[in-house]
Amino acid sequence: MAQTETLEGISLTVSDVSGQKVYRVPKAPPEATVGELVQGLLSQMSLPAHDPNGQPLAYQARLEREGRHLNAAERVGDALETGDKLMLQPNIDAG
Amino acid sequence: MLVNDYRFGLLFFRKDGSALGSAPVTVDLDPAAESTRFEHARRGDVPPSGEGAASIEPIWDASQGAPYVTGFRVAYLSGGRKVTSDFPSSYFGEAASQTSAEFVKRGKLAAGDEYLFQAVAFAGNGNGKTGGGMDLEVVEETALPVVESRLGDFERRSSPAGLVDADDMPAFIPQRVLDEAAALTRGAEGRETGGILIGRLHRDAALPEIFAEVTAQIPAEHTRGTSARLTFTPETWSAASAAVRLRNQSEIYLGYWHSHPVREWCRSRECTPEKQKTCRLAKDFFSEDDAAVMRAAFPRAHSLGLVVNDTAFAGPSFSLFGWRGGRIHPRGFFLLEEPHAE
């Protein structure tokens, strides 16, 4: 478990792919999974959750500190530390 | 952050005025809020990188009153200054089109039949921003670097390509970038390919105006391309970010480009040469999927989407798209001359 985890949550910075929509998350819940966090962030960051056919869009969270994509099943409190930066990256089709 | 305390709906009518039905609609209002912020930033009313809050108000129909609306107003508050932009009911056109398809399915409307719609609004939480069931607080921190420059310095060494609308943010693209995209398109041999457009946003405070200069394209790696589809994967975005960092030239993402292998589409459909020349897919075609990439990856109002049209009857041609009034439209640009290397 990350040592900087607190009862109140983990402070993060999250951006979209362009890096031009940047959001501060003061208290990311440590008990949530990364997948739950990403789903919660999509709505708050006004990022589309579905493709034009109504199918869910898959996003991965890239953790800048480690240069890797987080697994959706990882626990926020285990994978993230206060001050971490995440980028939400969609798997998306142009036609 | 956008606050919307209204739910919108549409009433549908046949061309003769008889009622077809009604339905609630979920309309993506964030592009309208972003358009409001950016258009006022272009005019110097609000700072380009200011953190602000936007809210939605219906514009009630003057003769019928509530709940009938002729559009909606976005109010944007930044640095103690409030600015507004109005959006007409046509903003609901796409939602109306999708909903009207249901009437076609039910046999109440024939495919291709004209219909009329009236937008309505009701008080109630229209945001739908629930945090995915998670009590998640987020604070927006806008990060948009802008370089102070003179627009005239760019205009003097450029020429218009396509119809340049004076209402659009000026966009400058060097021939080199178009040539690289065309070469990659030819090399993909009938499969879609693409890349990320990077460059700088400039502000001419004297005018005032904000404009975009594309400086390079980064070929999209780790994509999956077919003749009809190009998948940008999370690895694509990571590789592009790494390339921008490696270039270390203070560049930002300005949009993306991808190819339409029209010659391959025509071959598989056995289109005649004459039909190919008038095909609506051969030029200025931006699919729903193409627009979805813009919305998910390039939602800022200055973002550009470039299509390389690879046809059998002519060399590669280019179609540029951009945000205007919260929606994506074809647009022109300026072809930027670059100094020749010795």
HADDOCK unambig.tbl for C-alpha pairs under 7 A between the chains (distance, minus, plus):
assign (segid A and resid 16 and name CA) (segid B and resid 297 and name CA) 6.94 0.50 0.50
assign (segid A and resid 17 and name CA) (segid B and resid 237 and name CA) 6.73 0.50 0.50
assign (segid A and resid 17 and name CA) (segid B and resid 297 and name CA) 5.53 0.50 0.50
assign (segid A and resid 18 and name CA) (segid B and resid 253 and name CA) 5.69 0.50 0.50
assign (segid A and resid 18 and name CA) (segid B and resid 297 and name CA) 6.20 0.50 0.50
assign (segid A and resid 18 and name CA) (segid B and resid 298 and name CA) 6.28 0.50 0.50
assign (segid A and resid 20 and name CA) (segid B and resid 142 and name CA) 6.50 0.50 0.50
assign (segid A and resid 20 and name CA) (segid B and resid 143 and name CA) 5.29 0.50 0.50
assign (segid A and resid 20 and name CA) (segid B and resid 144 and name CA) 5.99 0.50 0.50
assign (segid A and resid 21 and name CA) (segid B and resid 142 and name CA) 5.93 0.50 0.50
assign (segid A and resid 21 and name CA) (segid B and resid 143 and name CA) 6.82 0.50 0.50
assign (segid A and resid 22 and name CA) (segid B and resid 140 and name CA) 5.97 0.50 0.50
assign (segid A and resid 22 and name CA) (segid B and resid 141 and name CA) 5.14 0.50 0.50
assign (segid A and resid 22 and name CA) (segid B and resid 142 and name CA) 5.76 0.50 0.50
assign (segid A and resid 22 and name CA) (segid B and resid 143 and name CA) 6.62 0.50 0.50
assign (segid A and resid 23 and name CA) (segid B and resid 138 and name CA) 6.10 0.50 0.50
assign (segid A and resid 23 and name CA) (segid B and resid 139 and name CA) 5.32 0.50 0.50
assign (segid A and resid 23 and name CA) (segid B and resid 140 and name CA) 4.34 0.50 0.50
assign (segid A and resid 23 and name CA) (segid B and resid 141 and name CA) 5.33 0.50 0.50
assign (segid A and resid 24 and name CA) (segid B and resid 138 and name CA) 5.53 0.50 0.50
assign (segid A and resid 24 and name CA) (segid B and resid 139 and name CA) 4.99 0.50 0.50
assign (segid A and resid 24 and name CA) (segid B and resid 140 and name CA) 6.31 0.50 0.50
assign (segid A and resid 24 and name CA) (segid B and resid 141 and name CA) 6.85 0.50 0.50
assign (segid A and resid 25 and name CA) (segid B and resid 137 and name CA) 6.11 0.50 0.50
assign (segid A and resid 25 and name CA) (segid B and resid 138 and name CA) 4.66 0.50 0.50
assign (segid A and resid 25 and name CA) (segid B and resid 139 and name CA) 6.51 0.50 0.50
assign (segid A and resid 26 and name CA) (segid B and resid 137 and name CA) 6.79 0.50 0.50
assign (segid A and resid 26 and name CA) (segid B and resid 138 and name CA) 6.86 0.50 0.50
assign (segid A and resid 28 and name CA) (segid B and resid 136 and name CA) 6.81 0.50 0.50
assign (segid A and resid 39 and name CA) (segid B and resid 132 and name CA) 5.77 0.50 0.50
assign (segid A and resid 40 and name CA) (segid B and resid 131 and name CA) 4.13 0.50 0.50
assign (segid A and resid 40 and name CA) (segid B and resid 132 and name CA) 4.19 0.50 0.50
assign (segid A and resid 40 and name CA) (segid B and resid 134 and name CA) 6.09 0.50 0.50
assign (segid A and resid 41 and name CA) (segid B and resid 131 and name CA) 6.34 0.50 0.50
assign (segid A and resid 43 and name CA) (segid B and resid 129 and name CA) 5.26 0.50 0.50
assign (segid A and resid 43 and name CA) (segid B and resid 130 and name CA) 6.92 0.50 0.50
assign (segid A and resid 43 and name CA) (segid B and resid 131 and name CA) 5.90 0.50 0.50
assign (segid A and resid 43 and name CA) (segid B and resid 132 and name CA) 7.00 0.50 0.50
assign (segid A and resid 44 and name CA) (segid B and resid 129 and name CA) 5.87 0.50 0.50
assign (segid A and resid 44 and name CA) (segid B and resid 131 and name CA) 5.94 0.50 0.50
assign (segid A and resid 44 and name CA) (segid B and resid 138 and name CA) 6.89 0.50 0.50
assign (segid A and resid 46 and name CA) (segid B and resid 30 and name CA) 6.87 0.50 0.50
assign (segid A and resid 47 and name CA) (segid B and resid 296 and name CA) 5.89 0.50 0.50
assign (segid A and resid 48 and name CA) (segid B and resid 296 and name CA) 5.97 0.50 0.50
assign (segid A and resid 51 and name CA) (segid B and resid 292 and name CA) 6.75 0.50 0.50
assign (segid A and resid 52 and name CA) (segid B and resid 288 and name CA) 6.44 0.50 0.50
assign (segid A and resid 52 and name CA) (segid B and resid 289 and name CA) 6.50 0.50 0.50
assign (segid A and resid 52 and name CA) (segid B and resid 292 and name CA) 6.87 0.50 0.50
assign (segid A and resid 60 and name CA) (segid B and resid 234 and name CA) 6.50 0.50 0.50
assign (segid A and resid 89 and name CA) (segid B and resid 234 and name CA) 5.09 0.50 0.50
assign (segid A and resid 89 and name CA) (segid B and resid 237 and name CA) 6.71 0.50 0.50
assign (segid A and resid 90 and name CA) (segid B and resid 233 and name CA) 6.63 0.50 0.50
assign (segid A and resid 90 and name CA) (segid B and resid 234 and name CA) 5.91 0.50 0.50
assign (segid A and resid 91 and name CA) (segid B and resid 231 and name CA) 6.85 0.50 0.50
assign (segid A and resid 91 and name CA) (segid B and resid 232 and name CA) 5.68 0.50 0.50
assign (segid A and resid 91 and name CA) (segid B and resid 233 and name CA) 4.44 0.50 0.50
assign (segid A and resid 91 and name CA) (segid B and resid 234 and name CA) 5.78 0.50 0.50
assign (segid A and resid 92 and name CA) (segid B and resid 231 and name CA) 5.50 0.50 0.50
assign (segid A and resid 92 and name CA) (segid B and resid 232 and name CA) 5.34 0.50 0.50
assign (segid A and resid 92 and name CA) (segid B and resid 233 and name CA) 6.60 0.50 0.50
assign (segid A and resid 92 and name CA) (segid B and resid 293 and name CA) 6.57 0.50 0.50
assign (segid A and resid 93 and name CA) (segid B and resid 229 and name CA) 6.30 0.50 0.50
assign (segid A and resid 93 and name CA) (segid B and resid 230 and name CA) 5.40 0.50 0.50
assign (segid A and resid 93 and name CA) (segid B and resid 231 and name CA) 4.25 0.50 0.50
assign (segid A and resid 93 and name CA) (segid B and resid 232 and name CA) 6.17 0.50 0.50
assign (segid A and resid 93 and name CA) (segid B and resid 289 and name CA) 6.28 0.50 0.50
assign (segid A and resid 94 and name CA) (segid B and resid 229 and name CA) 5.75 0.50 0.50
assign (segid A and resid 94 and name CA) (segid B and resid 230 and name CA) 5.12 0.50 0.50
assign (segid A and resid 94 and name CA) (segid B and resid 231 and name CA) 6.32 0.50 0.50
assign (segid A and resid 94 and name CA) (segid B and resid 289 and name CA) 5.02 0.50 0.50
assign (segid A and resid 94 and name CA) (segid B and resid 290 and name CA) 4.55 0.50 0.50
assign (segid A and resid 94 and name CA) (segid B and resid 293 and name CA) 6.30 0.50 0.50
assign (segid A and resid 95 and name CA) (segid B and resid 228 and name CA) 5.73 0.50 0.50
assign (segid A and resid 95 and name CA) (segid B and resid 229 and name CA) 4.54 0.50 0.50
assign (segid A and resid 95 and name CA) (segid B and resid 230 and name CA) 6.37 0.50 0.50
assign (segid A and resid 95 and name CA) (segid B and resid 287 and name CA) 6.11 0.50 0.50
assign (segid A and resid 95 and name CA) (segid B and resid 289 and name CA) 5.30 0.50 0.50
assign (segid A and resid 95 and name CA) (segid B and resid 290 and name CA) 5.68 0.50 0.50
